[in-house]
Amino acid sequence: MTKYTKIKVTIAITFLMGFGFYMMIRKNLYIPCAILAVVWLSHMIYFIFKVDTCKPK
């Protein structure tokens, strides 16, 4: 995966999960927010450290 694609995926995941987080926090759903935060953090760690970055051709 190229660096540019990794950045696009990371931004998309952040916005989508951020919207879910915002909707849940409005309803005072704190435990699901904590779970979503852990899932988001796991996604970030996976994409940054586990997915190989290649140079574009």
N, C-alpha and C positions, 0 to 999 in steps of 0.2 A: 504494500500500500504506500502510495506517495505521501510525502509530508503534507501537501495541500489537501489531499483527500482525508487524511487523519484530522486535520484542523476542521474541515467541513463537517465530518461526522461528530466530532467532539462538540462543536457549536450546536448542531442539530439536537443532539442528546441533551445538552444543557438547557436549551430553550424548551424542549418538550417536557422534560422532567421538572423544570422550573415552573412551568404552567401548572402541572399537576400539584406541585408543592404549594403554589399560591392558592389553588382552589381548595386544597385540604386544610391549609392554615386558616382560611376564612371560616371554615366550619368547625374550627377548634379540634381537629383530628391530629393530635400530636404524635401518637404512636405510629400511624401510617406515614407521617412526615419523616420520622426518624428512620423508618425502614426504607423509604424512598431515598433519603440522604445516603444511606449505606449502599444502596444499589447504584446510585449515581457515582459515588466514590469508587466503587468496584469497577464500573465501566471506565472511568478515567484512568485508573491504574492499569487496567487491561490494555486499553488503546495506547497508552503512553509507553508502557514497558514490555508488553508481550507481543504486540503486533509489529512485525518487522517493517522497517521503513526502507524503501528503495528509492533510488534516484530516477526521475522521469527520463524516458528515452528520447 
